[in-house]
Amino acid sequence: YSKGEIIHSEGDVIRDFKYLKTGLVKLYKVTPAAEEQIITITRPFEFVSNTNIFHEEKYRYSLAALEDSVVCCIPIELVRELIIRNGKFALHLISSLSRTAEGIISLGLEIRRRNLAGRTAFVLLYFSNEIYHSRIFDLPVSRKEIADLISMSSANVIRTFSEFRRDGIIRANGRTIEITDMNKLE
């Protein structure tokens, strides 16, 4: 999938079990006001958008590529057959899905327990430590998408980025972010 491409939309019929091989994707829900509410950002080697595939017929959330991404799509019926025939596979799959669900819940809780500056810092640290493993990275999301993820306004996120730059915590050049003072950001 190309950057920005929708992999599936909320309400689409579930046909596949999805695994992210390369790239970065966002799982989100569109609110009644037609705004995106980002639930999580998924990195390679994780299952994506599989929260309801075994108990519903349609996806509850949308999935889109933040970067060019390769998503392995395995027919859901094949996965169900493997679960029935192979207990070890089923246990491994349940364990992996549980880790994914726990990660989504933990991300939401970690974000909500912080103030605005803390939420913005948390997202930058998440990209630096968990996604790119580097202090310098190209931010794969817009300031608006960061605001959606941390439940804040775009203006607040932009102001916080400016404060971080002014305080020498980060350098920003377009989408390229360099964390210059990790201790302050933490």
C-alpha positions in Angstrom: 0.0 0.0 0.0 1.2 3.5 -0.8 1.5 6.2 1.8 -1.9 7.6 2.5 -3.8 4.7 0.9 -6.7 3.2 2.9 -6.2 -0.5 3.5 -9.8 -1.0 4.6 -12.6 1.2 5.9 -14.8 0.9 8.9 -17.8 -1.1 7.8 -16.0 -3.2 5.1 -16.6 -6.9 5.3 -13.9 -8.8 7.0 -12.2 -11.2 4.6 -8.6 -11.2 5.8 -6.4 -11.5 8.8 -3.7 -8.8 8.5 -0.1 -8.7 9.5 2.2 -5.7 8.9 5.4 -6.8 7.2 7.0 -3.4 6.4 6.0 0.3 6.8 3.7 2.0 9.3 -0.1 2.1 9.5 -2.7 3.9 11.6 -5.8 2.3 13.0 -8.6 5.0 13.4 -12.2 5.7 13.7 -14.1 8.5 11.9 -16.3 10.4 14.4 -19.8 11.6 13.6 -18.3 15.0 13.0 -16.1 13.4 10.2 -12.9 13.7 12.2 -10.3 11.0 12.5 -9.7 9.6 15.9 -6.4 7.6 15.8 -6.5 4.6 18.0 -2.9 3.3 17.5 0.0 3.4 15.1 1.4 0.0 14.2 5.0 -0.9 13.3 6.2 -3.9 11.3 5.9 -7.4 12.6 2.6 -6.8 14.3 -1.0 -7.8 13.6 -3.2 -4.9 12.4 -6.9 -4.3 12.7 -7.7 -7.8 14.0 -9.6 -6.7 17.1 -13.0 -7.9 16.0 -12.3 -10.4 13.2 -13.5 -13.5 15.1 -16.7 -12.2 16.4 -18.1 -9.7 13.8 -18.5 -9.6 10.0 -17.4 -6.0 9.4 -14.4 -3.9 10.5 -15.1 -1.4 13.3 -12.1 0.7 12.5 -10.3 2.0 9.4 -6.7 1.2 8.5 -4.5 3.4 6.4 -0.8 3.4 5.4 1.3 6.2 7.0 4.3 5.1 4.9 4.6 2.8 2.0 3.7 -0.5 3.6 3.4 -4.2 2.9 0.5 -5.9 4.7 0.1 -9.7 4.5 -3.5 -10.6 4.1 -4.4 -14.2 5.0 -8.0 -15.3 4.2 -9.9 -15.4 7.5 -11.3 -18.8 6.8 -7.8 -20.3 6.5 -6.9 -18.8 9.9 -10.0 -20.2 11.4 -9.2 -23.7 10.0 -5.6 -23.5 11.4 -7.0 -22.5 14.8 -9.3 -25.5 14.8 -6.6 -28.0 13.6 -3.5 -26.7 15.5 -3.7 -25.9 19.2 -0.2 -24.6 19.4 -0.9 -22.2 16.5 -4.1 -21.1 18.2 -2.4 -20.5 21.5 0.4 -18.5 19.8 -2.2 -16.4 17.9 -4.2 -15.7 21.0 -1.1 -14.6 22.8 -0.1 -12.3 20.0 -3.6 -10.8 19.7 -3.6 -10.3 23.5 -0.2 -8.4 23.3 -1.6 -6.2 20.5 -4.7 -5.4 22.5 -2.7 -4.7 25.6 -0.4 -2.4 23.6 -3.4 -0.4 22.3 -4.9 -0.1 25.8 -1.5 0.9 27.3 -0.9 3.5 24.7 -4.2 5.1 25.4 -3.7 5.1 29.1 -0.1 6.4 28.9 -1.3 9.3 26.7 -4.3 10.2 28.9 -2.4 10.3 32.2 -0.1 13.2 30.9 -0.6 16.9 30.4 -0.4 18.5 27.0 3.4 18.8 26.9 3.8 15.3 28.3 1.4 13.9 25.7 3.4 15.6 22.9 6.7 14.4 24.4 5.3 10.9 24.8 4.5 10.7 21.1 7.9 12.0 20.0 9.6 9.5 22.4 7.3 6.7 21.0 8.5 7.4 17.4 12.1 7.8 18.5 12.3 4.7 20.8 9.7 2.3 19.5 9.3 3.0 15.8 12.6 4.4 14.4 15.1 3.6 17.1 16.8 6.9 16.4 16.9 10.5 17.7 16.5 11.7 14.2 13.4 10.6 12.2 10.9 11.9 9.7 7.6 12.3 11.5 5.1 10.0 9.6 2.1 11.9 10.8 0.9 15.5 10.6 0.6 17.8 13.6 -3.2 17.3 13.2 -2.8 13.5 13.4 -0.7 13.9 16.5 -3.4 16.0 18.0 -6.0 13.3 17.1 -3.9 10.6 18.7 -3.4 12.5 22.0 -6.9 14.1 22.1 -5.6 17.7 21.9 -6.1 20.5 19.5 -3.7 21.1 16.6 -3.0 24.6 17.9 -1.8 23.1 21.2 0.4 20.6 19.5 2.0 23.2 17.2 2.5 25.5 20.2 4.1 22.7 22.2 6.4 21.8 19.3 7.5 25.5 19.2 8.2 25.5 22.9 10.3 22.3 22.6 12.2 23.9 19.8 12.7 27.2 21.7 13.9 25.2 24.8 16.4 23.3 22.7 14.7 19.9 23.3 14.1 19.2 19.6 15.1 20.6 16.2 12.5 20.4 13.5 12.9 20.9 9.8 9.7 20.2 8.0 8.8 16.6 9.0 12.3 15.8 10.1 12.6 15.8 13.9 15.9 15.6 15.9 15.6 15.1 19.6 18.5 17.1 21.0 17.9 16.8 24.7 16.4 13.3 25.5 16.5 13.9 29.2 14.4 17.0 29.0 11.9 15.4 26.6 11.6 12.3 28.9 
